[in-house]
Amino acid sequence: MRVLILGGTREARELAHIASGERGFEIVSSLAGRVRAPLLPEGEVRVGGFGGAEGLRAWLVANDVAAMVDATHPFAAAISANAAVAARASGVPLLHLRRPRWVEQAGDRWMRVPDLPTAATAVGTFGERVFLTIGRQGVDAFAGLDRPWFLIRAIDPPEGALPPRHELLLARGPFAVQDEARLLAEYRIDALVTKDSGGEQTEAKLAAARAAGIPVVVVDRPPLPEGARIVESSAQALDWLRIRRARRG
């Protein structure tokens, strides 16, 4: 049973690793190719886009894919939308694997916003020294802010315009709470901006901000396509694949 995993996340790599070790699965992982040195999953890997929803539909049919798991980043809205369209057009069952959202805890000072432009408007009102941890895409939403100073952390250099006052820090998680606390103190950070990516790899910054009493602007995830079938762990996704395999006999 050939399975396409739209990957790039830790959960996608976990699923590829476990499923590749089971008889009856042939796993192909697809990476968008936007990270220069991605962590590669186990098994067959393809890199690059499909050419939109129609290109993905054609690929699914041509490669006799029996099931597809969308385990992309929670903010990869375009890819998830294309996967839903391609699945309906091809008849290939689709599952969305999304790690749980972060949950506000006692002592947190969060402001949830729907998108990056709203985050830029919000942070400009209370942050003089801002820790921007949204990845390399979307930083240009903050380019028009000339009053705050930004520490911008990403795996690869951001795309597009940058705020005039900034320092770029290239790093890949996971990060420890004590290291994040030192970073906040060293750079005298008074506001944090992050996407609600969820997961443990980058959650430490939230704990450090909580301890320091620093406000956090949290950008909410874009919605998944209507009618999406969703699980929150690679183990649940594997169970779904096993059921599909059993039905095929």
C-alpha positions as CSV (number, residue, x, y, z in Angstrom):
1,M,0.0,0.0,0.0
2,R,1.7,3.2,-1.2
3,V,1.3,6.1,1.2
4,L,2.2,9.7,0.5
5,I,3.2,11.8,3.5
6,L,3.3,15.5,2.9
7,G,6.0,16.2,5.5
8,G,8.6,18.6,6.9
9,T,7.6,18.2,10.6
10,R,8.8,16.0,13.4
11,E,5.5,14.1,13.3
12,A,5.9,13.4,9.6
13,R,9.4,12.0,10.2
14,E,8.1,9.9,13.1
15,L,5.3,8.5,11.0
16,A,7.6,7.7,8.1
17,H,10.0,6.0,10.4
18,I,7.4,3.7,12.1
19,A,5.4,2.9,8.9
20,S,8.5,2.2,6.9
21,G,9.3,-0.6,9.3
22,E,5.9,-2.3,8.9
23,R,5.2,-4.9,6.2
24,G,2.6,-3.8,3.7
25,F,3.5,-0.1,3.6
26,E,5.5,1.7,0.9
27,I,6.1,5.2,2.2
28,V,7.0,8.2,0.1
29,S,7.6,11.5,1.9
30,S,7.3,14.8,0.1
31,L,9.1,18.0,1.3
32,A,8.4,21.4,-0.1
33,G,12.1,22.2,-0.4
34,R,11.9,25.6,1.3
35,V,14.5,24.7,4.0
36,R,18.1,24.6,2.8
37,A,19.2,21.6,4.9
38,P,16.0,19.8,5.9
39,L,15.9,16.8,8.3
40,L,15.2,13.9,6.0
41,P,12.7,11.2,7.0
42,E,13.3,7.5,6.6
43,G,12.4,5.9,3.2
44,E,11.8,7.4,-0.2
45,V,11.8,11.2,-0.3
46,R,10.8,13.7,-3.0
47,V,11.6,17.4,-2.8
48,G,9.7,20.2,-4.5
49,G,6.2,21.2,-5.3
50,F,3.6,19.3,-7.4
51,G,2.3,22.2,-9.4
52,G,-0.8,23.0,-7.4
53,A,-3.8,20.8,-6.7
54,E,-4.1,19.5,-10.2
55,G,-0.4,18.5,-10.3
56,L,-0.8,16.7,-7.0
57,R,-3.9,14.9,-8.2
58,A,-2.0,13.7,-11.3
59,W,0.9,12.5,-9.2
60,L,-1.4,10.6,-6.8
61,V,-3.0,8.8,-9.8
62,A,0.2,8.2,-11.7
63,N,2.0,6.7,-8.6
64,D,-1.0,4.5,-7.5
65,V,-1.1,6.2,-4.0
66,A,-3.7,4.5,-1.7
67,A,-3.7,7.0,1.1
68,M,-2.3,10.5,1.8
69,V,-1.3,12.1,5.1
70,D,-0.9,15.8,5.3
71,A,1.6,16.2,8.1
72,T,2.9,19.7,7.0
73,H,3.4,22.7,9.3
74,P,0.2,24.0,10.8
75,F,0.7,27.2,8.9
76,A,1.2,25.6,5.5
77,A,-2.4,26.5,4.5
78,A,-1.9,26.4,0.7
79,I,-0.4,22.9,0.7
80,S,-3.2,21.6,3.0
81,A,-5.9,23.2,0.7
82,N,-4.3,21.6,-2.4
83,A,-4.1,18.3,-0.7
84,A,-7.9,18.4,0.1
85,V,-8.8,19.3,-3.5
86,A,-6.5,16.6,-4.9
87,A,-7.8,14.0,-2.6
88,R,-11.4,14.7,-3.6
89,A,-10.5,14.7,-7.3
90,S,-8.5,11.5,-7.2
91,G,-10.6,9.5,-4.6
92,V,-7.5,9.1,-2.4
93,P,-8.3,9.1,1.3
94,L,-6.7,12.0,3.2
95,L,-5.8,12.5,6.8
96,H,-4.5,15.7,8.4
97,L,-1.9,15.2,11.1
98,R,-1.6,18.3,13.3
99,R,0.1,18.5,16.7
100,P,-2.1,20.1,19.4
101,R,-2.1,23.9,19.8
102,W,-0.3,25.5,22.7
103,V,-2.5,26.2,25.7
104,E,-2.3,29.4,27.8
105,Q,-1.2,28.7,31.4
106,A,-1.4,30.6,34.6
107,G,1.0,33.5,34.5
108,D,1.0,33.8,30.7
109,R,0.3,37.3,29.2
110,W,-0.9,36.2,25.7
111,M,-2.7,38.2,23.0
112,R,-4.1,36.0,20.3
113,V,-4.4,37.5,16.8
114,P,-5.7,36.1,13.6
115,D,-2.7,36.9,11.3
116,L,0.7,38.4,11.0
117,P,-0.4,42.0,9.9
118,T,-2.5,42.1,13.1
119,A,0.4,40.9,15.1
120,A,2.6,43.7,13.7
121,T,0.0,46.2,14.7
122,A,-0.3,44.8,18.2
123,V,3.4,44.5,18.9
124,G,4.1,48.0,17.8
125,T,2.0,49.3,20.7
126,F,3.8,47.6,23.6
127,G,7.2,46.3,22.4
128,E,10.4,48.2,22.2
129,R,12.6,45.1,21.9
130,V,10.8,42.3,20.2
131,F,11.7,38.6,19.8
132,L,10.3,37.5,16.5
133,T,10.0,33.7,16.2
134,I,7.7,33.1,13.2
135,G,10.1,31.4,10.8
136,R,11.5,33.0,7.7
137,Q,8.2,33.6,5.9
138,G,6.0,36.6,6.8
139,V,8.7,38.7,8.4
140,D,8.0,41.4,5.9
141,A,4.7,42.1,7.8
142,F,6.9,43.8,10.3
143,A,9.1,45.7,7.8
144,G,7.2,49.0,8.3
145,L,7.8,49.2,12.0
146,D,10.7,51.6,12.6
147,R,10.3,52.1,16.4
148,P,10.8,48.6,17.8
149,W,14.1,46.7,17.6
150,F,13.7,43.0,16.5
151,L,15.6,39.9,17.3
152,I,14.6,37.6,14.4
153,R,15.2,33.9,14.8
154,A,14.7,31.5,11.9
155,I,16.4,28.3,10.5
156,D,17.2,30.1,7.2
157,P,17.4,33.8,6.3
158,P,13.9,35.4,6.0
159,E,12.4,36.2,2.6
160,G,11.3,39.8,1.7
161,A,11.8,43.1,3.5
162,L,13.0,43.2,7.1
163,P,12.4,45.8,9.8
164,P,15.0,48.5,9.7
165,R,16.2,47.8,13.3
166,H,17.0,44.1,13.7
167,E,19.5,41.3,14.4
168,L,19.2,38.0,12.6
169,L,19.8,34.8,14.6
170,L,19.9,31.6,12.6
171,A,19.1,28.5,14.8
172,R,17.1,25.3,14.7
173,G,15.3,23.9,17.7
174,P,14.7,22.2,20.1
175,F,15.6,24.9,22.6
176,A,15.9,24.6,26.4
177,V,14.0,26.8,28.8
178,Q,17.2,28.0,30.5
179,D,18.8,29.0,27.2
180,E,15.7,30.9,26.1
181,A,15.6,32.7,29.5
182,R,19.2,33.7,29.0
183,L,18.4,34.9,25.5
184,L,15.5,37.1,26.7
185,A,17.7,38.6,29.4
186,E,20.7,39.1,27.2
187,Y,18.8,41.0,24.5
188,R,16.5,42.7,27.0
189,I,13.4,41.4,25.2
190,D,10.1,43.0,26.3
191,A,7.7,41.3,23.8
192,L,7.6,38.0,22.0
193,V,5.8,37.2,18.7
194,T,5.2,33.6,17.7
195,K,2.9,31.4,15.6
196,D,0.8,28.8,17.4
197,S,2.9,26.0,15.9
198,G,2.4,23.7,18.9
199,G,4.8,21.0,19.9
200,E,7.7,20.7,22.3
201,Q,10.6,21.8,20.1
202,T,10.0,25.5,20.4
203,E,7.7,25.7,23.4
204,A,10.5,26.6,25.8
205,K,10.3,30.3,24.7
206,L,6.8,30.4,26.1
207,A,7.9,29.1,29.5
208,A,10.8,31.6,29.6
209,A,8.5,34.5,28.7
210,R,6.0,33.4,31.4
211,A,8.7,33.4,34.0
212,A,10.0,36.8,32.9
213,G,6.5,38.3,32.7
214,I,6.9,39.1,29.0
215,P,3.8,39.5,26.9
216,V,3.4,37.2,23.9
217,V,1.6,37.8,20.7
218,V,0.3,34.4,19.4
219,V,-0.8,34.1,15.8
220,D,-3.6,31.7,15.4
221,R,-3.4,28.8,12.9
222,P,-5.3,29.1,9.6
223,P,-8.3,26.8,9.4
224,L,-8.0,23.4,7.7
225,P,-10.3,22.7,4.7
226,E,-13.9,22.0,5.6
227,G,-14.6,18.4,6.5
228,A,-11.0,17.6,7.2
229,R,-10.3,14.4,9.1
230,I,-7.7,15.3,11.8
231,V,-5.5,13.5,14.3
232,E,-2.9,14.9,16.7
233,S,-0.2,12.3,16.8
234,S,1.8,10.1,14.5
235,A,0.5,7.0,16.5
236,Q,-3.1,8.0,15.6
237,A,-2.1,8.5,12.0
238,L,-0.5,5.1,11.9
239,D,-3.7,3.5,13.3
240,W,-5.6,5.2,10.5
241,L,-3.2,3.8,7.9
242,R,-3.4,0.3,9.4
243,I,-7.2,0.4,9.0
244,R,-6.9,1.5,5.4
245,R,-4.4,-1.4,4.8
246,A,-6.7,-3.9,6.4
247,R,-9.7,-2.8,4.2
248,R,-7.6,-3.4,1.2
249,G,-7.0,-6.9,2.2
